[in-house]
Amino acid sequence: MKRFNGNRLQFARQYNGLSSDDLAKLIKVSSQAISQYETGKTIPQFDKLIFLSEVLHFPSNFFLQDSNIQIESGSSYFRSLMKTPKKYRVQQKVKIELLAEIYSVLSDYIEFPELVLPATQNIGDTETVAETVRAFWKIGNKPITNLLRFLEERGIIVTSFPTPTTDIDAFSQYFAINKKSLYIIAFSENKQTAARINFDLAHELGHIMLHSWSDDIETYSREEFKNHEKQANAFASAFLLPKDEFINDLRYYNTDLNHYTELKKKWHVSISAMLYRACNLNLITQYQYQYLMRTMNAKNMRISEPLDRILEVPTPHLLRDAVEMLITNDVFSRSELLSELSSKGLSLEPTEIENLLALPNGTLDISKDKKQDDTPIILKFRE
């Protein structure tokens, strides 16, 4: 017999970025009632269950299930931890946890790229770590113009979805599924460009390569967090702009912004990030760096850089390709795939799965399934 699962209500509330008070007002009960629902002390009446389902955009069956997927989760790294309200961080974390569970179901049918990473945590400085990762992946000094696809090919899951605040640029989360490591990187669809996405992903890769995933990041002091962010930024710079090649690029015209615009075509890194890297490598002085940044600001280039609307913005494909493979190869119809997820304790709205997996709108629209009564009857002429 199915029973109401209070943990699922808490999950759905956090998923929607709501406090207990927020949800109580929406369904016209007290905050205490919400607390009792979530702790299992009280079971909501059926009409309240339906109301909860409508308000939280989860099927009513979701609140009557337990997930039978075993996943261990580790730390989450947010680029804007100090200025992002906790409820938004929690909201994104529970979304990624749900994504990891969906990934686990898909991986029963799809052989995803194997995650293979070099051991780097005890190497030392970020420059050496970046060089080690490039050498391990045999990139040499070549530009990585689509880091998103590059990471997907190496077993790191990448997704994107709208965020309720502009404070969230990107974040990453560690999971262990059947004793195998899984890293998921999510980036915000708000105000994104190709260069920004490239750097955000490289920053999160820096956390993966440099930092512990068993720490509780929420307990970090401001200085500890700032130090981790500084290291991840330094890694991203060194990884995207390898020292020897970048120095060679700036042998001439190292203070000419037009030259940096040309280099942006090559490296798919923002002019601001290239100037910062040039200063750190002593290719320009601190005074020259500040002057060039002021010049960019005066020309509104800090808000919208040259080429931002021209360089193609990358989109996640790995999970999209997996779902399309299952459907186009008749492993599942759309409705059967939703039923398979439900059988694992994941009764979800199709549109929500599309949002989580960065699928095109309508990918899981069950009206597109071929119906049994659509099959034509084979008629023959009389002999």
Residue, then its C-alpha position, 0 to 999 in steps of 0.5 A: m500500500k502506498r503511503f505519503n512520503g514526507n521527504r518527497l514533499q520537502f524535496a519538491r518544496q526545495y526544488n521549487g525554491l520555496s520555504s515552508d512559509d511560502l508553500a503554506k501560503l500557496i496551499k492555504v495551510s499553516s507552516q506547522a502543517i507543512s512541517q508535519y507533512e514533511t516529518g510524517k506526523t500528519i498525512p495531507q488529505f487527498d484534495k491537499l495532495i492534489f493541490l500540492s501536486e499542482v503547486l509544486h509541478f510534480p505528479s501526485n504519485f511522486f509523493l507516494q514513492d520512494s526512490n530505489i536508486q542508490i546514490e551517494s553525493g559529495s560536495s557542491y561547488f558554487r562560483s558565487l557561494m558568498k552572495t547566493p542565498k542558501k535557498y537557491r543553492v539548495q534548489q540547484k543541489v536537489k535538481i542535480e541530485l534528481l538529474a543524477e538519479i535519471y542518469s543512473v536509469l539511463s546508464d542501465y541502457i546507454e554506455f556513457p563515456e568512461l570518466v578517466l581523470p589524472a591524479t592531480q591533487n598532490i601535484g602543487d601549483t595550478e599551472t602545473v596541474a593545468e599542464t598535467v591535465r592537458a598532457f593526460w588528455k593529449i591536448g598539447n597547446k591547442p585551443i579548446t573552442n568547445l570545452l562543453r563537448f570536450l568534457e562530455e566526451r570524457g565522461i563529465i555530465v554537463t547540463s544547463f537550465p534557467t536559474p532564479t537569480t543572476d548570482i549563480d553562474a555555474f556549479s558542480q557536484y560529485f556523486a558515486i553511483n554503483k561505486k563509480s564516480l560521477y561529476i555533474i557540471a551545471f551552468s546558468e542559461n542567464k547572460q551566457t556567451a561562448a567565452r563565458i561558458n568555456f571559462d565557467l566550465a574550466h573553473e568547475l573542472g579546476h575544482i574537480m582537479l584541485h579540491s576535496w569532494s568530501d568537505d562540507i563547503e558550507t562550513y568554509s570561512r570566507e577566506e577558505f572559499k575565496n582561496h578555492e575560487k582563486q585556485a579554480n580561476a587560476f587553473a581555468s586561465a592556465f588550462l584554456l590559455p597554455k603558457d607557451e602558446f599564449i606568450n607566443d601569441l602576445r609577442y607583439y601588440n600585447t597592449d592592443l585590444n584589437h589584437y585581443t579580439e583576434l585572439k578571442k577567435k582562436w581561444h574562445v576566451s574573453i578579452s578580460a580573462m586574456l588580459y588577466r592572464a597576460c598580467n599574471l604572466n608579466l606580459i603586461t604590467q599591472y598599470q597596463y592591465q588597469y588602463l586596458m580594463r578602464t578602456m574596455n569599461a569606457k567602451n562598454m566592452r565589459i558589458s558586451e565584448p566583441l564577438d559575444r554575439i558571433l561565437e557559437v554558444p555550445t549546448p549540452h548533447l550527451l544526455r539529449d543524445a542518450v534519450e534520442m537513442l532510446i526513443t529512435n531505436d524503439v527501446f522505449s516510446r516516450s510514455e514507456l520511458l516515463s513509465e520506466l523512470s516511474s518504476k524507479g521511483l521517479s514519477l516526473e512531469p515530462t517538461e521537468i525532465e526536459n529542463l533538467l536534461a537540457l532537452p529540446n521542448g517537446t522531446l518527451d511529448i507522449s502525443k508524438d508516440k505512435k499509437q497502436d490504432d494508428t497502424p494501417i490495416i493491410l487490405k488486399f484486392r480480390e482475386 
